[in-house]
Amino acid sequence: MNYKIINLVTFLCCLTLMSLYFSPVVNKPTFKLDDIDIFSYANNSSSYTATRSIAAYLKGVTSAIGKPLIVIDSENIDSLDSDVIAKKALEKFINSKEDIKAFSPDIANPIYSSIPQYKKVNE
C-alpha cells in the first residue's frame, strides 16, 4: 500500500508555505489532515521541552482524526533529517503488520533518555 506519512517539521513547513504563498492565489488547500495516513515525531535528546510540545500537539491532532502516531527513537536521533524519521516511522508501521492500535496517540509519549539535572532553588 502507498501510505502518506508526515512528521511535524514537514507538516509545519507545508502549512507555513501554504498560508504565506498560496492562500492569495489558491483558495483551497492542497491537502487535508485526513489525507495523511501516519504521523510521527522524533524523541529529540537536546530539547525535552520541544519534544513534549511536539508530542502534545500531534497527540491532539491524531486523537481528533483517529490516525496513528509513531514515536521514533534512535541512538543518532539528533542527526536524522525529517524525511529519514518519516521513513523509519513507515517501516515501524509496516513491521507491526499495520496495527493501528499499536500506535495509539495515548501511548505515544516522549522519553527523556538521561536523568535530568535540576538546580535546587533557595539553597
Residue pairs with C-beta under 8 A, 6 or more apart in sequence:
1 98
3 37
3 38
3 90
3 93
4 35
4 36
4 37
4 38
5 36
5 37
5 38
5 39
5 40
5 86
5 89
5 90
5 93
6 14
6 36
6 38
6 39
6 40
6 86
7 39
7 40
7 41
7 42
7 82
7 85
7 86
7 89
8 39
8 40
8 41
8 54
8 57
8 58
9 82
10 82
10 83
10 86
11 36
11 39
14 31
18 29
18 30
22 30
33 61
33 65
33 67
34 65
36 67
37 67
37 68
38 67
38 68
38 70
38 89
38 90
38 93
38 103
39 58
39 61
39 62
39 67
39 68
39 69
39 70
40 69
40 70
40 71
40 72
40 85
40 86
40 88
40 89
41 51
41 54
41 55
41 58
41 69
41 71
41 72
41 85
42 51
42 71
42 72
42 73
42 74
42 77
42 80
42 85
43 51
43 71
43 72
43 73
43 77
43 110
43 111
43 113
44 50
44 51
44 77
44 78
45 77
45 78
45 113
45 114
46 78
48 110
48 112
48 116
51 110
52 110
54 110
55 71
55 108
55 109
55 110
58 69
58 105
58 108
59 69
59 105
59 106
59 108
61 67
62 68
62 69
62 105
62 108
63 105
63 106
68 93
68 100
68 102
68 103
68 104
68 105
69 103
69 104
69 105
69 108
70 89
70 92
70 93
70 103
70 108
71 108
71 109
71 110
71 111
72 80
72 85
72 88
72 89
72 92
73 111
73 113
74 80
74 88
80 88
92 103
93 103
96 102
96 103
